[in-house]
């Protein structure tokens, strides 16, 4: 990469909730390379999603809070700021912005030197510091990034006296996915505590982009798109073909269930059937969507991390892309149960994961060709995102009897924590953890999944998996009734 790019002028961080006594500083950095390169496939995929979601594309911002007062040597604001500069030097993605290439198409533009704006906010004590950190996280996450003028990292430090208690980071999705965000947090902790994060990543986003444009990369992409075409032809054109209600305003609602029983049920079913917990959740959500919409085949787009290669495991970039999971529910014997789906679901998930790295331009061309052939858009509009980096075992003492599982379900909580005006999907399921519970959030288009249907789907997901863990897996033919009952019985 040649050192010919002139970095745009540094920009200030966007507005954030006023914190009394807050000051601004800057983390200077001096990297080794600059220049331009094509976008990676993952960057192109996110860039397309941003275009479909703008101006509400702050939806894609990734926020993290790093506690720094819990253990290790205390750090001053100056020391933490220098660590942020070293972080920018270590990861080229953090000093890469969007630019226009000679053909007018977006490219990634890497700067060698610059400075990152950093907010330093005081707090009276440790408890207040936590509140200030969350306030800063919310404020810095709430504004869309200036993709061409702003560094793809926003940073703030919370101090009590002369010691940093928290670092607040917000990442642009063009620079990082969920896994990369955890790498950034890990490396910043090491840079603050030890002054070094070890050996640098084995590759860079610009190197990856050139690899994907090579002959081997293009072959892999073509094979992946062949999987997509076969899957599209086997599935309904969309999983949500008909509106169900007048859309609310805001149109997109997020329902969220937090369930210890679901966590234990997923672990028990996964262990009993020798599949991952993520496969159990993917199969359950797919089966319920198909049952609710009257389909014999389910098509779901899981977000796939694409980090199986050793060189990619510590790479800060956005590697995640959509996969296509297709599961046939109709060709089953009478009396077939949900757990009987799991062997096929496991194989379908593996096929989806293997075919989740491809050029989005080729994906768009495939979609256009099928649209012309079918006379309608071909897209599942049904997404699944297991955001856990690892699946933590529940342990040998997990409840297994129906009575014990029912008792744990008394701790289930549900709410509607968020609404949005625009999301480029009709059904987006996100899986995270909260203590000993699974937290499952469903963001849906209320024209296709009204709030009552969102709530019913999440309670039905819990019922389906917990019943299966208790040895009474529901029949596939009973899933529409299970959804209806969940809608009536949910608090």
Secondary structure, DSSP 8 states (H G I E B T S, - for coil): --S----------------TT-EEEEEEEE-S--EEEE--HHHHHHHHHHHHHTTSGGGG-EEEEEE-SSSSS---HHHHHHHHHHHHHH-GGGGEEEEE-TTS-EEEEE-SEEEEEEEEEE-SSHHHHHHHHHHHHHHHHSS---TTTS-SEEEEEEEETTEEEEEEEEE-TTT--HHHHHHHHHHHHHHHHHS---S--S--HHHHHHHHHSHHHHHHHHHHHHHHHHHHHHS-S-S--S--S---SSSEEEEEEEEHHHHHHHHHHHHHHTS-HHHHHHHHHHHHHHHHHT-SEEEEEEEE----SGGGTT--S---EE--EEEE-SS--TT-BGGGGHHHHHHHHHHHHHT----HHHHHHHHHHHHHHHTS------EEEE--SS-----TT---SHHHHHHHGGG-EEEEEEEES--S-SEEEEEEEETTEEEEEEEEETTTS-HHHHHHHHHHHHHHHHHHHTT---BGGGHHHHHHHHHHH--
